[in-house]
Amino acid sequence: MVEGRTVGAIGPGLLVLLGVGRGDGDADAVALADRIAGLRIFEDQAGKMNLSLLDTHRAALVVSQFTLYADTRKGRRPSFIDAAPPDEARRLYARSCEALRALGVRVEEGVFAAEMQVALVNDGPVTILLEQSPQAPTR
């Protein structure tokens, strides 16, 4: 919710908290979308994590989340120096959403840089961190 109104909602599917870091580019955004769409994390008939968003025709709610780049190793206030500048992050966030849609995934979005209330019902014990850039942050 943003300012009391629902801006994006899905049923069963994935909540994607998407952080964009310094040095990320278009190729990273597209490759990450491909990985998200094809990640086999939904159960098949045998109860194995074997199906993807594409296999199940489920949706993704994609929320921009620069705070994923918080560096908390020193002091008591997080540093966000490794997060991409807002204009670049907005562009790559949009590029990732566009690439997911091009793969056939229904995508709902949050509002970039807005104060949001995001609700999640986690169906099972699965939370996965995907990192696309092969480079480690420059902390």
N, C-alpha and C positions, 0 to 999 in steps of 0.2 A: 504494500500500500504506500502511496505517495500522497501526502496531504489529504488523507481520508478516503482516497479512491483506489480501487484495484486497477493496476496498470498491466498486470500479466498474471495469468493463472493457468495451471495445467492439472490434469489428473495424474495417474501413474506415469512416471517418466523420470527425468533427471533434473535436479537443481544443479546448475553449473555456476559456481562462483568463479568468475574469470578475472584473473589479474594479468596485467600487461606490464612487462618489465622493460627497463632501458635496453636497447639493442634488439628487442623483438621486432620482427618485420612481417610483411604480407605472407611470405612463405610459412612462417611459424603459425600465423592465424589460420591459414588454410589447412595445414597439416594437423593442427590441434583439432579443428572441426572434424576432420576425417577420423581421427582417433576417438573422439567423443562419440561420433555416430556409429562407429564399428566396435566399440568396446563391449566385449561379451560379459555383461554383469547381471543379466536377468536370467532367472531360472527357466530351464526347459522342462519338459514333462517328467524327466527323471530327477528333477530337483537340482541339477547342476547349473552353475553359472555358465551359460553357453549361448545366450541370445543377446543381441544388441538392440539399440534404439531402432535401427533399420529393420531388424527381424521382427520386432514386436509392434512397430508402428506407433511407438510412444513418442511423447513430446519432450522438449527441453525448455526449461525456464532458465534463461541466461541473465545473470546479474553481474554487473561490473563490480570488482572488489579489489581496489588498489591496496587495501590493508593486508592482503596476502603477502605483500612484500615488506611487511614490518620487520625491522631488525631490532631485536630486543636484547642483544648480547651485552650492551653497555648501558648503564644508567637505568632510569625508571620510565623514560619517555621513549616510545618507539620512534625509530627513524624510518622514513619512507624514501630514502635517497635512491633505492634501486627500482622504484616504481617509475614507469614511463611518464613523461610530462602529459598533462591532461589532454591536449589536442591530439597527440599521437595515440594515447590510450583509447580515446573515443573512436578514432578511425579504425584501429585494429580490433576493438570490441565489435564494431559494426561489421568489419570484414569477416570476423569469425561467425557472427550470426548469419550473414549472407551466405557463407560457405556451407554452413549446416543446412540452411534452406535449400541450397542447390543440390545437396545430397538427398533431399526428400524428407528431412526432419521438420516437423512442425515446431516452430520456435516462438516462444513468448519472451518478451524482454522486460527488464526493469528500466528505470530511467537513469541514464548515465549521470553520475555525480549528485544524485538526489539523496536526501535522507529517506531511507526506505525501511519499512517493516516487512521482513520476509518470514513467512511461516513455512515450516517443513514438517511433514509426517514421514519419518524415516522408516521404510518398510524393510526391516532387516538390518543386520549389523554392518552394512557396507558404506564406507566413505572412502573415496579414492582420491589421491593427489596425482594429477598428471602434470608433468612439466615437459614442454616441447623443446625449449631452447637447450642445446647441448652444453651451452656455456653456464658455468656456475655464476651466481651473482657476484658482483665486484665489491663485496663488503669489506 
